[in-house]
Amino acid sequence: MAQAQTQLETVRAQLEDLGVARAQFEHAIATLVNLNASAFSLPVSPLDLALPKVPLGVPSQLLERRPDIAAAERRTAAANAQIGLAISAYYPDIPLSAAGGFESTNSGTWITGPSALWSLGAHATELLFDAGQRHALTDQARHNYEAQAASYRATCTQRLQRR
């Protein structure tokens, strides 16, 4: 809200400056044509020029195809994925395992119900104390992402300026 208010006040100040500049130009024109400056005025008219036809999406699509920009984008996406991996370390590890089969000493009874066996199991592991290592690794992944994102923005900005 404060930023919007500042922008509004800046535009109002620019409007005052523009009015002063317009009055100075009118007085200069009146002086050039040898008229009384206080009686001379130019009517205000908006600019009604047609904008040139620019194909939509072409500059950004061309930028996306550049190998350096595509590589920077992929590095940023990989850094973002590393944040997810670092956060997943906070959750417990719960592997599930199951086994099944038939066991019998007589080959004729292998497929019957009494010779069937199965087992189902799960176990959970959780690290209780790591002295802040997970938090530090998560922060490191976030900072690495921010660095890669800044590098990506800088690469795109440099390539746009060179066009």
Backbone torsions as a table, in degrees:
resi	resn	phi	psi	omega
1	MET	NA	-41.6	179.5
2	ALA	-64.9	-38.0	179.2
3	GLN	-66.0	-41.2	178.3
4	ALA	-64.9	-40.2	178.0
5	GLN	-63.7	-40.7	178.5
6	THR	-64.1	-42.0	178.2
7	GLN	-63.4	-40.4	178.2
8	LEU	-61.1	-46.1	-179.5
9	GLU	-67.0	-34.2	177.2
10	THR	-65.1	-42.9	178.8
11	VAL	-65.4	-39.4	177.4
12	ARG	-62.3	-41.3	178.2
13	ALA	-65.7	-39.8	178.1
14	GLN	-65.1	-35.5	177.7
15	LEU	-63.2	-40.9	176.4
16	GLU	-63.5	-44.0	178.6
17	ASP	-62.4	-38.7	179.5
18	LEU	-66.1	-39.1	177.2
19	GLY	-63.6	-41.4	178.3
20	VAL	-65.2	-43.7	179.5
21	ALA	-63.5	-38.8	178.2
22	ARG	-63.7	-43.5	179.1
23	ALA	-62.7	-39.6	178.4
24	GLN	-64.8	-41.5	178.4
25	PHE	-65.8	-40.1	177.4
26	GLU	-61.3	-42.9	179.4
27	HIS	-65.3	-37.5	178.6
28	ALA	-66.0	-40.7	178.4
29	ILE	-66.6	-41.8	178.7
30	ALA	-61.3	-38.5	179.0
31	THR	-67.2	-39.7	-179.8
32	LEU	-65.3	-36.6	-179.1
33	VAL	-94.3	8.4	175.0
34	ASN	61.0	49.8	175.3
35	LEU	-119.0	163.6	176.7
36	ASN	-69.4	123.6	-175.0
37	ALA	-64.8	-33.1	-178.6
38	SER	-73.9	-22.6	-178.7
39	ALA	-96.5	-11.5	-176.8
40	PHE	-90.9	136.2	177.6
41	SER	-151.9	140.9	175.0
42	LEU	-101.3	136.3	179.1
43	PRO	-69.1	143.8	178.7
44	VAL	-80.5	128.5	177.5
45	SER	-139.8	135.4	-179.3
46	PRO	-72.5	158.5	176.0
47	LEU	-79.9	118.8	-179.9
48	ASP	-112.7	45.2	179.6
49	LEU	-83.6	142.3	177.0
50	ALA	-77.0	133.6	178.8
51	LEU	-76.5	147.8	179.3
52	PRO	-67.9	150.6	179.7
53	LYS	-79.9	116.2	178.4
54	VAL	-112.4	127.4	178.8
55	PRO	-63.2	134.1	-176.5
56	LEU	-71.1	134.8	171.7
57	GLY	78.9	-8.4	-174.8
58	VAL	-65.2	-49.9	-177.8
59	PRO	-60.2	-42.9	-178.8
60	SER	-69.9	-35.9	178.5
61	GLN	-67.9	-36.4	176.8
62	LEU	-66.8	-38.2	178.1
63	LEU	-65.4	-38.7	-179.0
64	GLU	-64.4	-25.9	-178.5
65	ARG	-82.1	-13.9	-179.4
66	ARG	-65.4	135.5	-177.4
67	PRO	-62.8	-37.9	-178.9
68	ASP	-68.2	-37.3	179.1
69	ILE	-73.2	-41.2	177.8
70	ALA	-62.9	-38.9	178.8
71	ALA	-66.7	-41.4	178.4
72	ALA	-64.1	-38.1	177.9
73	GLU	-64.9	-42.8	179.3
74	ARG	-66.3	-37.6	176.6
75	ARG	-64.5	-37.7	177.9
76	THR	-66.8	-42.4	178.3
77	ALA	-64.5	-38.7	178.1
78	ALA	-65.9	-39.1	177.5
79	ALA	-65.4	-35.8	176.9
80	ASN	-65.9	-39.1	178.1
81	ALA	-66.0	-33.1	178.4
82	GLN	-65.1	-29.5	175.8
83	ILE	-63.3	-44.7	178.1
84	GLY	-60.9	-39.8	178.0
85	LEU	-65.6	-40.6	179.9
86	ALA	-66.8	-37.7	179.2
87	ILE	-70.2	-34.1	-179.2
88	SER	-65.2	-18.1	178.2
89	ALA	-68.7	-17.3	178.4
90	TYR	-73.0	-22.6	-175.2
91	TYR	-90.0	150.9	-179.9
92	PRO	-69.5	155.6	178.1
93	ASP	-95.8	117.1	-177.5
94	ILE	-126.5	90.1	176.2
95	PRO	-84.0	142.0	176.3
96	LEU	-109.3	140.5	177.7
97	SER	-137.7	148.6	178.9
98	ALA	-145.1	149.1	177.7
99	ALA	-144.4	150.3	179.2
100	GLY	-155.8	158.7	178.6
101	GLY	171.1	-165.3	179.7
102	PHE	-128.1	142.9	178.6
103	GLU	-139.0	127.5	178.3
104	SER	-162.4	149.1	176.7
105	THR	-84.2	-17.7	-179.2
106	ASN	-107.7	125.2	-176.6
107	SER	-66.4	-21.2	179.3
108	GLY	-75.2	-19.2	-177.5
109	THR	-109.9	18.8	-178.6
110	TRP	-65.9	-36.8	-174.0
111	ILE	-95.1	3.2	-179.6
112	THR	-82.2	161.7	-176.3
113	GLY	-58.7	-45.0	-177.6
114	PRO	-64.5	-21.6	-178.7
115	SER	-93.2	2.6	178.0
116	ALA	-78.8	142.8	174.9
117	LEU	-140.0	152.3	177.8
118	TRP	-154.0	159.6	174.6
119	SER	-149.2	147.8	179.9
120	LEU	-136.8	133.5	-177.9
121	GLY	-150.9	159.4	176.5
122	ALA	-151.6	150.5	172.7
123	HIS	-145.3	152.0	-177.9
124	ALA	-121.0	139.1	174.9
125	THR	-127.2	138.4	179.7
126	GLU	-143.9	133.8	175.8
127	LEU	-84.4	123.1	-176.1
128	LEU	-85.8	-34.7	-177.0
129	PHE	-142.3	124.0	178.6
130	ASP	-129.7	13.6	176.9
131	ALA	59.8	31.5	176.3
132	GLY	84.9	10.1	-177.1
133	GLN	-64.8	-42.5	179.9
134	ARG	-63.4	-42.8	179.1
135	HIS	-62.7	-42.4	179.9
136	ALA	-65.6	-40.7	179.0
137	LEU	-66.8	-36.7	176.8
138	THR	-66.0	-44.5	176.9
139	ASP	-61.5	-40.2	179.1
140	GLN	-62.5	-42.6	179.2
141	ALA	-64.9	-39.7	178.5
142	ARG	-66.2	-42.2	179.3
143	HIS	-67.1	-37.0	176.4
144	ASN	-63.4	-40.0	177.2
145	TYR	-63.1	-45.3	179.8
146	GLU	-61.1	-39.0	178.0
147	ALA	-65.9	-42.4	179.2
148	GLN	-66.8	-38.5	178.5
149	ALA	-65.7	-40.3	177.8
150	ALA	-65.3	-39.4	177.4
151	SER	-64.5	-39.5	178.1
152	TYR	-63.8	-46.0	178.1
153	ARG	-61.4	-42.4	-180.0
154	ALA	-64.4	-40.8	178.6
155	THR	-62.3	-45.6	179.6
156	CYS	-63.8	-43.4	-179.3
157	THR	-63.6	-42.3	179.0
158	GLN	-63.6	-41.1	-178.1
159	ARG	-70.4	-33.2	176.9
160	LEU	-68.7	-36.0	-179.2
161	GLN	-72.0	-25.7	-178.4
162	ARG	-83.3	-10.5	-178.1
163	ARG	-63.6	NA	NA
